[in-house]
Amino acid sequence: MGTGWIAVDKTLPFKPEIAVLARVLKITRAEVVVACFRLWAWADDMSVNGELGELDFEAVDEAVAVKGFGEAMIDVGWLEVRVDGCFVIPNWDAWNSKSAKARILSARRNSRLRRRT
């Protein structure tokens, strides 16, 4: 399922959601960023579409090594639980689908070509 890499926006540490998560979880922004990365990397290995199946908050917390992380991610809108109990990462297709990764790689390639000319 996973490709060995995930896309992470370089502005991630400065997003308001990171500040909220840090405050609620009583950890640093850097620790929140690492926990987000862990969740998204874990999800990349488990899913092709951002659906994580029927988990519980404890499983999410254990995956990122931060107690309360799953519920806090729901509060900021970066994780959802559908009515059927399936955990879902919103906007997965924009960042980590095969087509999103292909777009990112293409943009990098084009950028390098432009710099050469």
Buried (B, 14 or more C-beta within 10 A) or exposed (E): EBEEEBBBEEEBBEBEBBBBBBEBBEBEBEBBBBBBBBBBBBBBEBBEEBBBEEBEBEBBBBBBEBBBBBBBBBBBEBBBBEEEEEBBBEEBEEBBBEEBBEEBEEEEEEEEEEEEE
